[in-house]
Amino acid sequence: MRNVISALVSAATILSGSAIANATDWRTRLARERGFEAVIWAMPAVSMITLRDAYFGIEGGYNTIYYLTKPPTALQEALTPNNQTPYVTVLLSTRQGPVVLDIPPASEQTAIFGSATDVWQVPVTDIGPAGQDKGKGGKYLFLPPGYKGETPEGFLPVQLELYDVFVALRLIPLGDTSFGEAGEYAKKISAYPLNQADNPPAGKYIDISGKHLPTLPTYDTDFFVKIDELIQKEPLLERDKVMGGMLSSFGIQKGTTFKPDPALKKALNEAAKDGYAYLEYMFETPGYSTEVYWPGTQWLAIRQPSEDGFVYDEGDTLLLDERGSLFHWATFLPRQLGKASAYVLSMRDAKGKLLSGKGVYKLRVPATVPARDFWSVIAYSKKTKAFIYNDIDRVGLSSYDKQSLKMNDDGSVDIYFGETAPKGLESNWIPTAGEDFFLIFRLYGPEDPFFDKSFKLPDVERLN
């Protein structure tokens, strides 16, 4: 019996030692596997938190009006922006109570279009002609979660589920209005707490033209620092409580300090890189955030997940992959894509191969493009989804550039993409600086031939 007991004790000791030895292995394995899922889940929010931190890193803070008076360049590191209209960004917080965003009416020189979202990039209201103000201007009143107070007359109320609001506006130059003049219209916008509405404070306005603005998420342990910021600052929605439990298993929990040790940092860094790889797979694969627009071509349209628009949690399912895939490369989408602008993407040449920074490519834009206002094409870095840094600060070309472009006899125009310009066609060239890239072709004021698909862009051709 003594020998049997001794054997059992020895076995228990071995098993106990094995469990202790494997405890760290399980902890880091869970961190890597659950961390991978967290990257896909948190993609929309981390993008917004990174954007907010970048703006605050310049100066200013909540209620500051950040605007552009010059076309953005690669210094404004953002996910797939355009370079044809001035942007305005306003960041609001309702943690201390309701906040007012005062939007001026459109003028003969400038119109305002945009939307406000929460940290998950869920649109909470449109602003401008599609919004409550109908383009006539108005005082939007953002109300914090659970707000029980009265809403004063003369305001446009917006009830929130979460505290922070992210506002992105485009100032559309009308007539002969310059980019700079339209940008200066931002100084008619103001934001302040409701309790100061009777005597609004002077606004703070920052022109970010020419300033470095690093709003791009990084796929390393910093991604989890941003997730921790989300958990500390915002309520965890009912739909997300399972993920809250998963995050707590590697140290991200409301009210605690996130301090991963070296082993956890390594696991989370690997999880972030795995997450990026999967997001890239979904970006390259139609059916997640994109779908083929013209059958038989490489051109893709943004895939809307629901008849109700960009809604990812209707019914019994939260569409994690589809949502993560879209916000890996885009921001500030309205609930519904309207008719003010339309977009198609191309990341492959006519033979189906991904566009390479080492190649030279040509896109022939037909003489007639069904865009009432203008069209543009921009090359974005495949890696970052942002403008490509290059020596001439040219990120795209548009129909506004026709006077400087070399046109074909039939009125079409060939746009070239590559590391160096084709000889004699420098004006028609968008530099890729050796980076793998993709294109977004935009139509502003798209007309019926685009929607009924009687108009079709040819595929991008590789020339070498």
C-alpha positions in Angstrom: 0.0 0.0 0.0 2.8 2.3 0.9 4.3 1.8 -2.5 1.0 2.5 -4.2 0.5 5.7 -2.2 4.1 6.7 -3.0 3.5 6.1 -6.6 0.3 8.2 -6.6 2.0 11.0 -4.8 4.9 10.9 -7.3 2.4 10.9 -10.2 0.5 13.8 -8.7 3.7 15.7 -8.2 4.7 15.1 -11.8 1.2 16.2 -13.1 1.2 19.2 -10.8 4.7 20.2 -12.1 3.5 19.7 -15.6 0.5 21.9 -15.1 2.6 24.6 -13.6 5.1 24.3 -16.5 2.3 24.5 -19.0 0.5 27.4 -17.3 2.5 30.0 -19.1 2.1 28.1 -22.4 -1.7 28.1 -22.1 -1.7 31.8 -21.1 0.3 32.9 -24.1 -1.5 30.4 -26.4 -4.8 32.0 -25.4 -3.4 35.5 -25.9 -2.3 34.7 -29.4 -5.6 32.9 -30.4 -7.9 35.3 -28.6 -5.8 38.2 -29.6 -6.2 37.3 -33.3 -10.0 37.3 -32.9 -9.8 40.6 -31.0 -7.9 42.3 -33.9 -10.8 41.4 -36.3 -13.4 42.4 -33.8 -11.8 45.7 -32.8 -10.7 46.9 -36.2 -13.3 49.7 -36.6 -12.8 51.1 -33.1 -9.0 50.9 -33.2 -9.0 52.8 -36.4 -11.0 55.6 -34.8 -9.0 55.7 -31.6 -5.7 55.9 -33.6 -7.2 58.7 -35.6 -8.3 60.6 -32.5 -4.9 60.2 -30.8 -3.1 61.4 -34.0 -5.2 64.6 -34.1 -4.7 65.2 -30.4 -1.0 64.7 -30.9 -0.9 67.8 -33.1 -2.6 70.0 -30.5 -6.1 70.8 -29.6 -8.5 68.2 -28.3 -12.2 67.6 -28.1 -14.3 70.4 -29.8 -11.4 71.6 -31.9 -12.1 72.1 -35.5 -9.4 70.5 -37.6 -9.5 71.5 -41.3 -7.5 71.6 -44.6 -6.9 74.6 -46.8 -4.7 72.7 -49.3 -5.2 69.3 -50.9 -4.0 66.5 -48.6 -0.7 64.8 -49.3 0.9 61.6 -48.1 1.7 63.5 -44.8 -1.9 63.1 -43.9 -1.7 59.4 -43.3 -5.3 58.2 -43.5 -7.2 55.2 -44.9 -8.1 55.9 -48.5 -8.9 59.7 -48.4 -9.6 61.7 -51.5 -7.5 64.7 -52.5 -10.1 66.7 -54.2 -12.1 68.3 -51.4 -11.2 70.0 -48.1 -11.8 67.9 -45.0 -13.0 68.9 -41.6 -12.7 66.7 -38.6 -14.3 67.3 -35.2 -13.9 65.0 -32.2 -16.5 65.2 -29.4 -17.0 63.6 -26.0 -20.3 63.5 -24.1 -18.8 62.1 -20.8 -19.4 65.4 -19.1 -22.8 66.0 -20.7 -24.5 66.9 -24.0 -22.4 68.6 -26.7 -23.5 70.9 -29.5 -22.1 70.9 -33.0 -23.1 74.1 -34.8 -23.2 73.6 -38.6 -23.6 76.7 -40.8 -25.9 76.6 -43.8 -24.4 76.1 -47.3 -23.4 79.2 -49.0 -23.0 80.1 -52.7 -19.4 79.2 -52.4 -19.3 76.1 -50.2 -21.6 73.2 -49.3 -21.1 70.8 -46.4 -21.5 67.0 -46.6 -20.6 64.5 -43.9 -21.5 62.3 -41.1 -20.9 61.6 -37.4 -20.1 58.1 -36.1 -19.4 56.5 -32.8 -16.2 54.7 -32.0 -17.4 51.6 -33.8 -17.9 53.7 -37.0 -21.7 53.2 -36.7 -23.2 56.3 -38.3 -25.2 58.2 -35.7 -26.3 61.0 -38.0 -25.7 62.5 -41.4 -24.9 66.2 -41.7 -25.8 68.4 -44.6 -28.4 67.8 -47.3 -28.9 64.1 -46.1 -28.9 65.1 -42.5 -31.5 66.6 -40.1 -30.4 70.1 -41.1 -31.2 69.4 -44.8 -28.3 71.6 -45.9 -29.7 74.6 -44.1 -27.4 74.3 -41.1 -28.4 73.7 -37.5 -27.3 72.9 -34.0 -26.8 69.1 -33.6 -27.1 68.1 -29.9 -25.3 64.9 -29.0 -26.8 63.2 -25.9 -24.7 60.8 -23.8 -25.8 57.2 -23.1 -28.8 57.0 -20.8 -29.5 60.7 -20.9 -32.7 61.6 -19.0 -32.7 65.4 -19.3 -34.9 67.5 -21.4 -33.9 68.5 -24.9 -34.1 72.3 -25.4 -35.9 73.6 -28.4 -34.0 74.7 -31.5 -31.6 71.8 -31.4 -31.3 68.6 -33.5 -31.0 65.8 -31.0 -28.8 62.7 -31.5 -29.1 60.1 -28.8 -25.9 58.0 -28.4 -25.1 54.5 -27.1 -21.4 55.5 -26.6 -19.7 58.6 -25.3 -17.4 59.7 -28.1 -18.4 61.1 -31.5 -16.2 61.3 -34.6 -17.3 63.9 -37.2 -15.9 64.0 -40.7 -17.1 66.7 -43.2 -16.3 67.6 -46.7 -16.4 71.2 -47.7 -17.4 71.2 -51.4 -16.1 74.2 -53.4 -18.9 75.6 -55.6 -18.4 77.6 -58.8 -15.0 79.2 -58.8 -14.4 78.8 -55.1 -10.8 77.7 -54.4 -9.8 74.8 -52.2 -8.4 77.3 -49.6 -11.6 79.4 -49.6 -13.7 76.3 -49.1 -11.4 75.2 -46.3 -11.7 78.5 -44.5 -15.4 77.9 -44.3 -14.6 75.5 -41.5 -14.2 78.5 -39.2 -18.0 78.9 -39.3 -18.4 75.5 -37.6 -18.2 75.4 -33.8 -18.5 72.8 -31.0 -19.1 73.4 -27.3 -20.9 71.9 -24.2 -24.7 72.4 -24.0 -24.3 74.2 -20.7 -22.4 77.0 -22.6 -24.9 77.3 -25.4 -26.2 80.7 -24.1 -22.7 82.1 -24.4 -20.6 79.8 -26.7 -16.8 80.0 -26.1 -14.5 81.0 -28.9 -13.7 78.1 -31.1 -10.3 76.6 -31.7 -9.4 76.1 -35.3 -6.3 74.2 -36.6 -5.3 74.1 -40.2 -3.6 70.7 -40.6 -2.3 71.4 -44.2 1.3 70.2 -44.4 1.3 68.6 -40.9 2.1 65.0 -40.3 -1.0 63.1 -39.2 -0.3 59.4 -38.4 -3.8 58.0 -38.1 -3.0 54.5 -39.4 -3.4 51.5 -37.1 -0.2 49.5 -36.5 -0.5 45.8 -36.3 1.7 45.0 -33.3 1.2 45.2 -29.5 0.1 48.9 -29.9 -3.1 47.5 -31.4 -3.9 46.0 -28.0 -3.0 49.3 -26.2 -5.7 50.9 -28.4 -8.2 48.1 -27.5 -7.4 48.8 -23.8 -8.1 52.5 -24.4 -11.5 51.4 -25.9 -12.4 49.2 -22.9 -11.4 51.9 -20.4 -13.3 54.7 -22.0 -16.5 53.3 -23.5 -19.2 51.0 -22.2 -19.0 47.4 -23.4 -22.1 46.7 -25.5 -24.2 43.7 -24.7 -23.2 42.1 -28.1 -19.5 42.3 -27.1 -19.5 40.8 -23.6 -18.0 37.5 -24.7 -15.1 39.4 -26.2 -14.8 41.3 -23.0 -14.2 38.0 -21.2 -11.7 36.9 -23.8 -9.8 40.2 -23.5 -9.6 39.9 -19.7 -7.8 36.6 -20.0 -4.7 38.5 -21.2 -5.0 41.6 -19.0 -7.4 44.0 -20.7 -10.2 44.7 -18.3 -12.0 47.9 -17.3 -10.5 49.5 -14.2 -7.2 47.6 -14.4 -3.8 48.6 -15.9 -2.8 46.7 -19.0 0.9 45.7 -18.5 1.7 42.7 -20.6 5.0 40.9 -19.7 7.5 40.0 -22.4 5.9 36.6 -23.1 2.5 38.2 -23.5 3.8 41.0 -25.7 5.4 38.4 -28.0 2.1 36.5 -28.2 0.1 39.6 -28.9 2.5 40.9 -31.4 2.2 37.6 -33.3 -1.6 37.8 -33.0 -1.6 41.3 -34.5 0.5 40.2 -37.4 -1.8 37.2 -38.0 -4.8 39.5 -37.8 -3.3 41.8 -40.4 -2.6 38.8 -42.7 -6.2 37.7 -42.5 -7.5 41.2 -43.0 -5.3 41.4 -46.1 -6.7 38.1 -47.4 -10.3 39.4 -47.0 -9.3 42.7 -48.7 -8.0 40.8 -51.7 -11.0 38.4 -51.9 -14.4 39.6 -53.2 -17.3 38.7 -50.9 -16.2 40.3 -47.7 -16.0 44.1 -48.1 -16.1 44.2 -51.9 -17.8 42.5 -54.8 -17.2 42.5 -58.6 -19.0 45.5 -60.1 -18.7 44.9 -63.8 -18.8 41.1 -64.5 -15.7 39.8 -66.2 -13.5 42.7 -65.0 -11.2 43.3 -62.0 -13.2 46.3 -60.8 -14.8 46.0 -57.4 -17.5 47.9 -55.6 -18.0 48.3 -51.9 -20.2 45.4 -50.7 -23.1 46.6 -48.6 -23.9 43.9 -46.0 -27.6 44.8 -45.6 -30.5 46.4 -47.3 -30.4 48.8 -44.4 -26.9 49.9 -45.4 -23.6 49.3 -43.6 -25.2 47.5 -40.7 -23.2 44.6 -39.3 -25.2 43.5 -36.2 -28.8 43.2 -37.4 -30.6 40.0 -36.6 -28.8 37.3 -34.6 -25.4 37.7 -36.1 -22.5 40.2 -35.8 -20.7 40.1 -39.1 -17.2 40.3 -37.7 -15.3 39.4 -40.8 -17.2 41.6 -43.2 -17.0 44.6 -40.7 -13.3 44.1 -40.0 -12.5 43.7 -43.7 -14.2 47.0 -44.6 -12.7 49.1 -41.9 -9.2 47.7 -42.5 -9.1 50.0 -45.6 -12.0 52.6 -45.2 -13.4 55.0 -42.7 -16.4 57.2 -42.2 -18.9 55.4 -44.5 -22.4 56.7 -44.3 -25.2 54.3 -43.4 -26.2 54.3 -47.1 -24.1 55.1 -50.1 -25.9 58.0 -51.8 -25.7 59.4 -55.3 -23.3 62.2 -54.5 -20.3 60.0 -55.3 -19.5 56.4 -56.4 -16.4 54.3 -56.0 -14.8 51.3 -57.7 -11.5 49.7 -56.7 -8.9 47.7 -58.7 -6.1 45.8 -57.2 -5.4 43.5 -60.1 -4.4 43.9 -63.7 -6.3 42.5 -66.7 -4.7 39.1 -66.2 -5.8 38.9 -62.5 -2.4 39.6 -60.9 -2.1 42.0 -58.0 -0.7 45.4 -58.9 3.1 45.5 -58.2 5.2 48.4 -57.3 7.8 47.1 -59.7 5.5 47.2 -62.7 4.4 49.9 -65.1 0.6 50.0 -65.7 -1.9 51.9 -67.8 -5.5 52.8 -67.2 -7.5 54.2 -70.2 -10.2 56.5 -69.0 -12.9 56.7 -71.6 -13.7 60.1 -73.2 -17.2 60.2 -71.6 -17.4 59.3 -67.9 -20.9 59.6 -66.4 -19.8 61.9 -63.6 -21.7 65.2 -63.5 -19.1 67.0 -61.4 -15.7 65.2 -62.0 -13.8 61.9 -61.8 -10.6 61.1 -60.1 -8.2 58.1 -59.7 -5.8 57.7 -56.8 -3.1 55.1 -56.2 -2.9 53.9 -52.6 -0.3 51.8 -50.8 -1.4 48.2 -50.6 0.4 47.9 -47.3 -1.0 51.0 -45.5 -4.1 51.8 -47.6 -2.9 55.5 -47.5 -1.4 57.9 -50.1 2.0 56.9 -51.3 4.9 59.1 -50.4 6.7 60.3 -53.6 9.1 63.0 -54.7 6.5 65.1 -56.6 3.6 64.8 -54.0 1.2 63.5 -56.6 -1.2 60.9 -55.3 -3.8 61.0 -58.0 -5.2 62.7 -61.2 -8.7 63.8 -62.1 -10.7 65.4 -64.8 -9.8 68.7 -63.3 -6.3 68.0 -64.6 -7.3 67.6 -68.2 -5.6 70.9 -69.4 -2.2 69.4 -68.4 -2.9 65.8 -69.4 -2.0 64.4 -72.9 -5.3 63.3 -74.4 -5.9 60.7 -77.0 -7.4 61.7 -80.3 -10.8 60.1 -79.3 -10.9 62.1 -76.1 -9.9 59.3 -73.8 -6.9 59.7 -71.6 -4.2 57.1 -70.5 -3.1 57.3 -66.9 0.1 55.6 -66.0 1.3 54.1 -62.7 4.8 53.0 -61.8 8.1 53.7 -60.2 9.2 56.0 -63.1 7.2 58.0 -65.6 6.9 56.8 -69.2 9.0 59.2 -71.3 7.1 62.2 -72.5 4.0 61.3 -70.4 5.1 62.6 -67.1 1.9 64.7 -66.7 -0.2 61.5 -67.0 1.8 59.6 -64.4 0.9 58.7 -60.8 4.1 57.6 -58.9 4.0 54.3 -56.9 7.6 54.7 -55.5 8.2 51.0 -55.8 5.2 50.1 -53.5 2.6 47.5 -54.3 -0.7 49.5 -54.8 -4.3 49.5 -55.6 -6.6 52.1 -57.2 -9.8 53.8 -56.4 -11.7 55.4 -59.2 -14.3 58.0 -58.0 -17.2 59.5 -59.8 -18.6 62.7 -58.3 -22.2 63.2 -59.3 -22.5 59.7 -60.9 -25.1 59.4 -63.5 -27.4 56.6 -64.7 -24.9 54.9 -67.1 -22.7 54.1 -64.1 -25.6 52.6 -62.1 -27.1 50.7 -65.0 -23.6 49.5 -65.9 -23.9 50.6 -69.5 -20.6 52.5 -68.8 -17.6 50.3 -67.9 -14.0 51.1 -67.2 -11.4 48.9 -68.9 -9.1 46.8 -66.7 -5.6 48.1 -65.8 -3.0 46.8 -68.3 0.6 45.9 -67.2 3.0 47.3 -69.8 6.3 45.5 -68.7 
